[in-house]
Amino acid sequence: MNILKLLLVLFVVIFFFREYFSFKRKVFMKYLLTPLVMVLVLFVVMVSVAVNGPGVMNLSVLTALVLALIADVMLMVEEVDLLKNALPFISLSHVIYVSVFLRGMSFEIWNIGVFALLVCSGGYIYIKIRKRLLSLRLPVLAYIFIISAMVYSAVAKLNSGAGYYEVSVASGAVLLYVSDLILAYNKYVKPIENSTVFTWLFYGPGQLLIAFSTITYFGNSM
C-alpha cells in the first residue's frame, strides 16, 4: 500500500525533527510537531478504516489514539503541570487498548512470568514515587494497573504466534510502557536532561506500531 509507505516516511521525517527541536529546546517547534506526529499515527488507522471498513477494531484504536493525542497536548506544555488533567485521557486510552487486545486472547504458562514481571515492576515504581504523588496516589496506582493490564494483554497475543499483528501489538505496548517508566522517573525520582526526547523515542514508535496493527489485523501488509 503506497499510502502507508508515504505515511511511514512522513512519520520518520516529522518524528526526527520533533526529537531534534526538542533536544535543541526549540519549544515552539516542539509544540507544533508533537501533535503532528500523532496525527500521522491517526492517519494510519484511517487508512485501515478506508480499506477494511470501520469495525470495532479500527474504531476502538482510533478512539484510543484521539484520547492519547489530547493527553499528549496537555503533557507537552512546559509552563504548567497538566498531568492530573491528562491522566484520565491516557488511562481511558489504555482501557480501550485492553478491550481490543483481550479479544481472542489465550493463556500459556510463560504468561505467568510476564504477569509477575509487571506486578513487580509496577509495585516497585509505585513504592518508589508514592511519597511524591500527594493527591495523585490513587489515580497513578489505577494507571499503573491499567497500563500493566494493557501490556500483559498485548504480549499475551503472542500466544497465537509471532505474526505481523501479534508482534506489532506486543512491541508497541512494551515501548509505551518503557516511555512511561522514563516519564515517571524524570518527574518523581530524578530529572533527566531532555527527558521528552527519550520519552518520545519510545512513545511515538509504540503508538505507531499499535496503529499499524489495525492493518496487519486484517491480513494486510505494507
C-alpha positions as CSV (number, residue, x, y, z in Angstrom):
1,M,0.0,0.0,0.0
2,N,1.8,3.1,-1.2
3,I,-0.2,5.4,1.1
4,L,1.1,3.5,4.1
5,K,4.7,3.8,2.9
6,L,4.2,7.5,2.4
7,L,2.8,7.9,5.9
8,L,5.7,5.9,7.3
9,V,8.2,8.2,5.5
10,L,6.4,11.3,6.8
11,F,6.3,9.9,10.3
12,V,10.1,9.2,10.3
13,V,10.8,12.7,9.0
14,I,8.4,14.6,11.3
15,F,9.4,12.4,14.2
16,F,13.1,13.1,13.6
17,F,12.6,16.9,13.6
18,R,10.3,16.7,16.6
19,E,13.1,15.0,18.5
20,Y,15.8,17.3,17.1
21,F,14.0,20.5,18.0
22,S,13.0,19.1,21.4
23,F,16.7,18.3,22.0
24,K,17.6,21.9,20.9
25,R,14.9,23.2,23.2
26,K,13.0,24.9,20.4
27,V,9.7,25.0,22.3
28,F,7.6,26.4,19.5
29,M,8.7,23.7,17.0
30,K,8.1,21.0,19.7
31,Y,4.6,22.3,20.2
32,L,4.0,22.3,16.5
33,L,5.5,18.9,15.7
34,T,4.4,16.8,18.7
35,P,0.7,16.8,17.8
36,L,1.6,16.3,14.1
37,V,3.4,13.1,14.9
38,M,0.2,11.7,16.5
39,V,-1.9,13.0,13.6
40,L,0.2,10.9,11.2
41,V,-0.4,7.9,13.5
42,L,-4.1,8.5,13.3
43,F,-4.0,8.6,9.5
44,V,-2.6,5.1,9.6
45,V,-5.8,3.9,11.3
46,M,-7.9,6.0,8.9
47,V,-6.3,4.1,6.0
48,S,-7.3,0.8,7.6
49,V,-10.9,2.2,8.1
50,A,-10.9,3.1,4.4
51,V,-9.6,-0.3,3.3
52,N,-11.2,-2.6,5.8
53,G,-14.2,-0.6,6.9
54,P,-14.8,0.9,10.4
55,G,-15.4,-2.1,12.5
56,V,-14.9,-2.5,16.3
57,M,-11.1,-2.9,16.0
58,N,-10.5,0.2,13.9
59,L,-12.9,2.5,15.7
60,S,-11.6,1.4,19.1
61,V,-7.9,2.0,18.2
62,L,-8.9,5.3,16.5
63,T,-10.7,6.5,19.7
64,A,-7.8,5.4,21.9
65,L,-5.4,7.4,19.8
66,V,-7.6,10.5,19.8
67,L,-7.7,10.3,23.6
68,A,-3.9,9.8,23.7
69,L,-3.5,12.9,21.4
70,I,-5.5,15.0,23.9
71,A,-3.3,13.8,26.7
72,D,-0.1,14.4,24.7
73,V,-1.0,18.0,24.0
74,M,-1.5,18.6,27.7
75,L,1.7,16.8,28.7
76,M,3.9,18.7,26.2
77,V,3.1,22.0,27.8
78,E,6.2,23.0,29.8
79,E,4.8,26.1,31.5
80,V,2.2,24.3,33.7
81,D,1.9,20.8,35.1
82,L,-1.2,19.2,33.5
83,L,-0.5,15.6,34.4
84,K,-3.6,15.5,36.6
85,N,-5.8,16.6,33.7
86,A,-4.1,14.3,31.2
87,L,-4.2,11.2,33.3
88,P,-7.9,10.4,32.7
89,F,-7.5,10.6,28.9
90,I,-4.4,8.4,28.7
91,S,-5.9,6.0,31.2
92,L,-9.1,5.6,29.1
93,S,-7.0,5.2,26.0
94,H,-5.2,2.2,27.6
95,V,-8.5,0.8,28.8
96,I,-9.7,0.7,25.2
97,Y,-6.5,-1.0,24.1
98,V,-7.1,-3.6,26.8
99,S,-10.6,-4.2,25.5
100,V,-9.1,-4.7,22.0
101,F,-6.2,-6.9,23.0
102,L,-8.4,-9.2,25.2
103,R,-10.4,-10.3,22.2
104,G,-9.5,-13.9,21.4
105,M,-6.7,-13.9,24.0
106,S,-5.4,-17.3,25.2
107,F,-3.1,-18.3,28.1
108,E,0.2,-20.1,28.1
109,I,2.4,-20.9,31.0
110,W,5.0,-18.3,30.1
111,N,2.4,-15.6,30.6
112,I,2.9,-16.1,34.3
113,G,6.4,-14.7,34.0
114,V,5.1,-11.6,32.2
115,F,2.4,-11.1,34.8
116,A,5.0,-11.5,37.6
117,L,7.4,-9.0,36.0
118,L,4.6,-6.4,35.5
119,V,3.4,-6.8,39.1
120,C,7.0,-6.5,40.5
121,S,7.9,-3.5,38.3
122,G,4.6,-1.7,38.8
123,G,4.8,-2.3,42.5
124,Y,8.4,-1.1,42.7
125,I,7.6,2.0,40.7
126,Y,4.6,2.9,42.9
127,I,6.6,2.4,46.1
128,K,9.4,4.5,44.7
129,I,7.3,7.5,43.8
130,R,4.4,7.2,46.2
131,K,5.5,9.9,48.7
132,R,5.8,12.5,45.9
133,L,2.4,11.8,44.3
134,L,0.3,13.5,47.0
135,S,-3.3,13.8,45.7
136,L,-2.4,11.7,42.6
137,R,-1.7,8.5,44.6
138,L,-4.9,6.7,43.8
139,P,-5.1,7.9,40.1
140,V,-1.5,6.9,39.5
141,L,-2.0,3.5,41.2
142,A,-5.0,2.9,39.0
143,Y,-3.0,4.0,35.9
144,I,-0.2,1.5,36.8
145,F,-2.8,-1.2,37.0
146,I,-4.3,-0.2,33.7
147,I,-1.1,0.0,31.7
148,S,0.1,-3.2,33.2
149,A,-3.1,-4.9,32.0
150,M,-2.6,-3.3,28.6
151,V,1.0,-4.6,28.3
152,Y,0.0,-8.1,29.6
153,S,-2.9,-8.5,27.2
154,A,-0.8,-7.2,24.3
155,V,2.2,-9.5,24.9
156,A,-0.2,-12.5,25.5
157,K,-1.3,-12.1,21.9
158,L,2.0,-13.8,21.0
159,N,0.4,-17.0,22.3
160,S,-1.3,-17.1,18.9
161,G,2.0,-16.9,17.1
162,A,4.5,-14.3,16.0
163,G,2.7,-12.8,13.1
164,Y,2.8,-9.2,12.0
165,Y,-0.3,-8.3,14.1
166,E,0.9,-10.0,17.3
167,V,4.4,-8.6,17.1
168,S,3.3,-5.1,16.3
169,V,0.8,-5.1,19.2
170,A,3.2,-6.6,21.7
171,S,6.2,-4.5,20.8
172,G,4.1,-1.3,20.6
173,A,2.7,-1.9,24.2
174,V,6.2,-2.6,25.6
175,L,7.5,0.6,24.1
176,L,4.7,2.6,25.6
177,Y,5.5,1.0,29.0
178,V,9.2,2.0,28.7
179,S,8.1,5.5,27.8
180,D,6.0,5.8,30.9
181,L,8.9,4.5,33.0
182,I,11.1,7.3,31.7
183,L,8.4,9.8,32.3
184,A,7.8,8.7,35.9
185,Y,11.5,8.5,36.7
186,N,12.0,12.0,35.3
187,K,9.0,13.5,37.2
188,Y,9.2,11.8,40.5
189,V,12.7,10.3,41.0
190,K,15.4,12.4,39.3
191,P,15.1,14.9,36.4
192,I,16.5,13.7,33.1
193,E,18.0,16.2,30.8
194,N,16.0,16.4,27.6
195,S,13.6,13.8,29.1
196,T,10.9,14.5,26.4
197,V,13.4,13.3,23.7
198,F,13.8,9.9,25.4
199,T,10.1,9.6,26.4
200,W,9.0,10.1,22.8
201,L,11.8,8.0,21.4
202,F,9.7,5.0,22.7
203,Y,6.2,6.6,22.8
204,G,6.0,7.7,19.2
205,P,7.0,4.3,17.6
206,G,4.9,2.5,20.2
207,Q,1.7,4.2,19.2
208,L,2.7,3.8,15.5
209,L,3.1,0.1,15.9
210,I,-0.3,-0.2,17.6
211,A,-1.8,1.9,14.8
212,F,-0.2,-0.4,12.2
213,S,-1.7,-3.4,14.0
214,T,-5.1,-2.3,12.6
215,I,-3.7,-3.0,9.1
216,T,-2.0,-6.3,9.9
217,Y,-5.1,-7.5,11.9
218,F,-6.9,-7.9,8.6
219,G,-4.0,-9.7,7.0
220,N,-2.8,-6.7,5.0
221,S,0.9,-5.6,4.9
222,M,2.8,-2.7,3.7
